[in-house]
């Protein structure tokens, strides 16, 4: 796959000086090898969590995903001024002729006079807005749940005639980009009544939260494995805690793979879309019902090796640059194989205490995670620094999951163990979909 992706980039980047801005420092060597094979003249790869850029970003104790992206956009905007970042880049490329590659989820509008490779068309971000995307589903003929969008709702949310139970409300401040990482979504109409929000309300569907994901170019749609989203709900404020994802079982994947391909083809036909995409939704008894569209490569690939992530990001940029003959089916198999080979459940979420570095080996005792002590562990809980503040990371082997414990329940068990063993404050959690018609022994279905 490395050579195939390098051959595609070589068509536009051979002989160029290239600067890459990526999210994770562990991706830097993979980018350097890929660009060398692609025949670039010289390359500078900068990661936002790496030693060069990390000191240039403010580090509040905690920030949500949208705030993190905004901070990185602001840093890229300093390329147009006298700034430490501009000096760093000018030291590598004083003539200002280098090509900039900026990976998803970033979509910078200001990079000074630098040449931005495969910039994202603004209309592709517009359809991410929850009050816009439902119209796109209707135009594309995709079955969806009913919804209503209210601008500046104010007292309307207090009206007796408006349903306040059995719903999911998505809040977005007027004039700002859509929220990320599940922030602003909850099953309650409370807390935002100052009139400066747009609210999309839809039924709280019964089923399993899922993500369809792929990549669309000018001539093909690449399909990646459909995922179950691990999003337990907080009992206290009824918001959702985005904690990761894992591939669905093979029997469930087939129809959703076909739907993913159809959606990618339609994004190309209706929006001339190019690049990574994902569609979040609920797998109900009546079929998949979409809720959100992400026009980017998402964090769902974070559990995969850096070489795989870099290949996907490079192909997404190549697609946006309208390069054709991407290795569609080969790239899809490459990502699917990487998911299969991980062999573990990865759960990650912000940790409420920013000053701790802890590792706790755990094992299952029935449906509860306890300290492994001197016994062989089934997994590990880690607390360490992250771009958004302290992060709890749990890695559990799929082969050790207890019979009768589905993946949502296993996710809740991780946070309960973090509260009990590590002094976290996640609080009581419940499964995201209420009564789930798909409850089954996930251990035997894998």
C-alpha positions in Angstrom: 0.0 0.0 0.0 2.9 2.4 0.8 4.2 2.2 -2.8 0.7 2.6 -4.3 0.0 5.7 -2.3 3.5 7.2 -2.9 2.9 6.7 -6.7 -0.3 8.8 -6.5 1.4 11.6 -4.6 4.4 11.6 -6.9 2.2 12.9 -9.8 1.8 16.3 -8.0 4.6 16.5 -5.4 7.7 15.0 -7.0 10.5 17.6 -6.8 8.6 19.9 -4.5 9.5 21.0 -1.0 6.6 19.8 1.3 5.5 20.8 4.8 3.0 18.5 6.5 0.8 19.5 9.5 -0.6 16.3 11.1 -2.3 15.6 14.4 -0.1 13.0 16.1 3.6 12.8 16.6 3.7 9.1 16.0 2.7 9.7 12.4 5.8 11.8 11.6 8.1 8.9 10.5 5.4 7.4 8.3 4.9 10.7 6.5 8.6 11.2 6.1 9.0 7.7 4.5 6.0 8.2 2.3 7.1 11.6 1.0 10.7 10.3 0.3 9.2 7.5 -1.7 7.0 10.0 -3.6 10.1 11.8 -4.7 9.7 15.1 -2.9 12.8 17.3 -2.8 12.6 17.9 0.9 10.0 17.5 3.6 9.2 19.0 7.0 6.6 17.1 9.0 5.1 18.9 12.1 2.7 17.3 14.5 0.5 19.4 16.7 1.2 17.2 19.7 4.9 17.0 18.9 7.9 18.9 20.4 8.0 21.7 17.8 4.3 22.7 17.8 3.1 21.7 21.2 4.8 24.6 23.0 3.1 27.1 20.6 -0.4 26.0 21.7 -2.0 27.0 24.9 -2.9 24.0 27.1 -6.0 24.5 29.2 -6.8 21.7 31.6 -9.7 20.6 29.4 -11.2 21.5 26.1 -13.6 19.8 23.8 -12.7 18.6 20.3 -14.1 21.7 18.6 -12.0 24.0 20.8 -8.9 21.9 20.0 -9.4 22.3 16.3 -10.1 26.0 16.6 -6.8 26.4 18.6 -4.9 24.7 15.8 -6.5 26.8 13.2 -5.4 29.9 15.0 -1.9 28.6 15.2 -1.8 28.0 11.4 -3.2 31.5 10.9 0.0 32.9 12.4 1.8 31.8 9.2 0.7 35.1 7.8 2.5 37.1 10.5 5.8 37.3 12.3 5.4 34.4 14.6 7.4 31.5 16.0 5.6 29.1 13.6 6.3 31.4 10.6 10.0 31.6 11.6 10.1 27.8 11.9 8.6 27.3 8.5 10.7 30.0 6.9 13.8 28.4 8.3 13.0 25.3 6.3 11.7 27.1 3.2 12.9 30.7 3.1 11.6 31.2 -0.4 8.0 30.4 0.5 7.7 27.9 -2.3 6.8 24.8 -0.3 3.5 23.0 -0.6 1.4 22.6 2.6 -0.4 19.4 3.4 -2.8 19.7 6.3 -4.6 16.6 7.4 -8.2 16.1 8.7 -9.9 17.2 10.8 -8.3 20.6 10.1 -9.7 22.9 7.5 -7.6 26.1 7.7 -8.8 29.3 6.0 -5.6 31.3 6.6 -2.1 29.9 5.9 -0.5 33.2 4.8 0.9 33.1 1.3 1.7 29.4 1.4 0.4 27.0 -1.2 -2.2 24.7 0.4 -2.5 21.4 -1.3 -6.0 20.1 -1.8 -7.9 22.7 0.1 -11.5 21.7 1.1 -14.4 23.4 -0.7 -16.5 25.5 1.8 -19.7 23.8 0.7 -18.5 20.5 1.9 -18.3 21.8 5.5 -21.7 23.4 5.2 -23.5 20.0 5.0 -22.1 19.0 8.4 -24.5 21.4 10.0 -27.2 19.3 11.6 -30.0 21.6 10.4 -28.7 21.4 6.8 -27.8 17.7 6.4 -31.4 16.4 6.8 -32.2 18.2 3.5 -29.3 16.4 1.9 -30.6 13.0 3.1 -34.0 13.8 1.5 -32.4 14.8 -1.8 -30.3 11.6 -1.8 -33.4 9.5 -1.0 -31.9 8.2 2.3 -34.4 7.1 4.9 -34.1 9.2 8.1 -36.0 10.0 11.3 -38.1 13.1 11.5 -36.5 16.2 12.8 -37.1 19.9 13.4 -34.6 22.8 13.6 -35.2 25.9 15.6 -33.2 29.1 15.4 -33.1 31.4 18.4 -35.7 29.2 20.1 -35.9 31.0 23.4 -39.2 30.4 25.1 -40.4 27.9 22.4 -38.4 25.2 24.3 -40.5 25.8 27.3 -43.8 25.4 25.5 -46.1 22.6 26.8 -46.8 21.4 23.2 -43.1 20.7 22.5 -42.0 17.1 23.2 -39.4 17.0 25.9 -38.9 13.3 26.4 -37.9 10.6 24.0 -35.9 13.1 22.0 -32.2 14.0 21.2 -31.4 17.7 21.0 -28.3 19.0 19.2 -27.2 22.5 20.2 -25.0 24.8 18.0 -24.2 28.4 18.8 -25.3 30.6 15.9 -22.4 31.7 13.7 -20.1 28.9 14.8 -19.1 25.6 13.2 -20.8 22.4 14.2 -19.7 20.9 17.5 -17.3 17.9 17.5 -16.7 15.0 19.8 -20.4 14.7 20.8 -20.5 18.0 22.7 -23.8 19.9 22.6 -25.9 16.7 22.2 -28.2 15.4 24.9 -31.6 13.9 25.5 -32.9 17.0 27.3 -34.0 20.5 26.4 -32.4 22.4 29.3 -29.5 24.7 29.9 -29.4 26.9 26.8 -32.1 29.5 26.7 -30.3 32.7 25.9 -31.6 32.7 22.3 -28.2 32.5 20.6 -28.4 28.8 19.6 -29.8 26.7 16.8 -31.3 23.4 18.0 -32.1 20.3 16.0 -34.5 17.9 17.7 -35.2 14.4 16.6 -36.5 11.2 18.2 -34.2 9.2 20.5 -34.1 6.1 18.3 -33.8 2.6 19.8 -30.8 0.7 18.4 -27.1 0.7 18.2 -25.0 3.9 17.4 -23.0 3.3 14.3 -20.6 5.0 12.0 -20.3 4.4 8.3 -17.0 5.6 6.9 -15.1 5.8 3.6 -13.4 8.0 1.1 -14.7 9.4 -2.2 -12.6 10.5 -5.1 -13.5 11.6 -8.7 -13.8 8.1 -9.9 -14.3 5.7 -6.9 -15.7 5.2 -3.4 -13.5 3.5 -0.9 -15.4 1.7 1.9 -14.0 1.2 5.4 -15.5 -1.2 8.0 -18.7 0.1 9.6 -18.2 0.7 13.3 -20.3 0.6 16.5 -19.8 3.8 18.4 -19.1 3.5 22.1 -21.1 6.5 23.6 -22.5 5.9 27.0 -24.9 8.5 28.4 -24.4 10.4 31.6 -27.3 10.1 33.9 -26.6 13.4 35.5 -27.1 15.8 32.5 -28.1 13.2 29.9 -25.2 14.1 27.6 -23.1 11.5 25.7 -19.5 10.5 26.5 -17.7 9.7 23.2 -15.3 6.9 24.1 -14.3 5.2 20.8 -15.6 2.7 18.3 -15.1 -0.9 17.2 -16.0 -2.8 14.0 -19.4 -4.4 13.8 -19.7 -8.2 13.4 -19.2 -9.6 9.9 -23.0 -10.3 9.3 -23.9 -6.8 10.2 -21.2 -5.2 8.0 -22.4 -6.4 4.6 -25.6 -4.3 4.2 -23.9 -1.3 5.8 -20.9 -1.6 3.5 -23.3 -1.4 0.5 -25.0 1.6 2.0 -21.7 3.3 2.6 -20.7 2.9 -1.0 -24.1 4.2 -2.1 -23.7 7.3 0.1 -20.1 7.9 -1.1 -21.3 7.7 -4.7 -24.1 10.1 -4.0 -21.9 12.6 -2.2 -19.8 12.6 -5.4 -22.9 13.0 -7.7 -24.8 15.7 -5.7 -21.9 17.7 -4.1 -18.9 16.8 -6.3 -17.5 15.7 -2.9 -13.9 14.5 -2.6 -12.1 13.2 0.5 -12.9 11.2 3.6 -16.4 11.0 5.0 -18.4 9.3 7.7 -22.1 9.1 8.5 -23.2 8.6 12.1 -26.5 7.1 12.9 -28.5 4.4 14.6 -28.9 0.8 13.5 -32.6 0.3 14.2 -34.9 -2.7 13.6 -36.0 -0.9 10.5 -32.5 -0.3 9.2 -29.8 2.4 9.5 -31.0 5.9 10.2 -28.5 8.7 9.7 -28.0 11.5 12.2 -24.8 13.3 11.2 -22.4 13.7 8.3 -18.7 14.3 8.7 -16.9 15.5 5.6 -13.4 14.4 6.8 -11.4 11.5 8.0 -12.4 11.0 11.6 -10.8 9.9 14.9 -12.3 6.5 14.4 -9.0 5.4 12.8 -7.0 6.4 15.9 -6.8 2.7 17.1 -5.0 1.7 13.9 -1.2 1.9 13.3 0.3 5.2 12.2 1.2 3.8 8.8 -2.4 3.0 8.1 -3.7 6.4 9.2 -1.1 8.2 7.1 -2.1 6.1 4.0 -5.7 7.1 4.5 -4.9 10.8 5.1 -2.7 10.9 2.1 -5.4 9.3 -0.1 -8.0 11.7 1.2 -5.8 14.7 0.2 -5.1 13.1 -3.1 -8.8 12.7 -3.7 -9.4 16.3 -2.8 -6.7 17.2 -5.3 -8.8 15.3 -7.9 -6.1 12.7 -8.5 -7.7 9.6 -9.9 -6.9 5.9 -9.9 -6.8 5.7 -6.1 -6.3 2.1 -4.9 -9.9 1.8 -3.9 -10.5 -1.8 -3.0 -6.9 -2.4 -1.9 -7.1 0.6 0.5 -10.4 -0.7 1.9 -9.0 -4.1 2.5 -5.8 -2.6 4.1 -7.9 -0.7 6.6 -10.2 -3.6 7.3 -7.2 -5.9 7.9 -5.7 -3.4 10.3 -9.0 -3.3 12.3 -9.1 -7.1 12.5 -5.4 -7.3 13.6 -5.8 -4.9 16.6 -7.5 -7.6 18.7 -8.4 -5.1 21.4 -11.1 -2.7 22.5 -9.7 0.8 22.7 -11.6 3.3 24.9 -10.4 6.9 25.4 -11.9 10.0 27.1 -10.8 13.1 28.8 -9.8 12.5 32.5 -11.1 15.1 35.1 -7.8 15.4 37.0 -5.0 17.0 34.9 -2.0 16.2 37.2 -1.9 12.4 37.3 0.1 9.7 35.5 -1.2 6.3 36.4 -1.2 2.8 35.0 -3.6 0.2 36.4 -3.7 -3.4 35.2 -7.2 -4.8 35.3 -9.1 -8.1 34.8 -12.7 -9.1 34.6 -14.5 -10.4 37.7 -17.8 -11.3 36.2 -19.0 -8.1 34.4 -16.9 -5.8 36.6 -13.3 -4.7 36.1 -11.1 -5.0 39.2 -7.4 -4.5 39.8 -5.4 -7.4 38.4 -3.0 -7.5 41.3 -0.6 -10.4 40.7 -3.0 -12.3 38.4 -2.7 -12.1 34.6 -4.3 -8.9 33.4 -7.1 -8.7 30.8 -6.2 -5.1 30.0 -4.8 -1.8 31.2 -6.1 1.6 32.2 -3.7 4.5 31.6 -3.9 8.2 32.5 -1.5 10.5 30.7 -1.3 13.9 29.0 -3.2 14.6 25.7 -3.9 17.5 23.4 -7.2 18.2 25.2 -5.8 17.7 28.7 -5.4 14.5 30.7 -6.7 11.4 29.0 -7.9 8.0 30.2 -7.0 5.3 27.8 -8.2 1.7 28.3 -7.1 -1.3 26.2 -8.9 -4.6 26.7 -8.4 -7.7 24.7 -11.5 -8.8 22.8 -10.8 -12.4 23.6 -11.2 -11.8 27.3 -14.6 -10.0 27.3 -17.0 -11.9 29.5 -19.9 -13.8 28.1 -23.1 -11.7 28.1 -21.3 -8.4 28.3 -21.8 -6.3 25.1 -19.4 -3.6 24.1 -21.5 -0.7 25.4 -21.6 -2.5 28.8 -17.8 -3.1 28.7 -17.3 0.6 28.0 -19.4 1.6 31.0 -17.4 -0.9 33.1 -14.2 0.9 32.2 -15.5 4.2 33.4 -16.9 2.7 36.6 -13.5 1.1 37.2 -11.8 4.5 36.6 -14.1 6.0 39.2 -13.5 3.2 41.8 -9.8 2.5 41.2 -8.4 5.8 40.0 -10.6 8.4 41.7 -12.2 9.7 38.5 -15.5 11.5 38.5 -17.3 10.2 35.4 -20.3 9.3 37.5 -23.3 7.0 36.7 -23.6 6.0 33.0 -26.1 4.1 31.0 -26.2 2.5 27.6 -26.9 5.1 24.8 -29.9 3.6 23.2 -32.0 2.6 26.2 -33.7 -0.8 25.4 -31.5 -2.3 22.7 -33.0 -4.9 20.3 -29.6 -6.0 19.4 -28.4 -7.2 22.8 -26.3 -10.3 22.2 -23.1 -11.9 23.3 -20.6 -9.9 21.4 -17.8 -12.3 22.4 -19.3 -15.1 20.4 -20.3 -12.9 17.4 -16.7 -11.8 16.7 
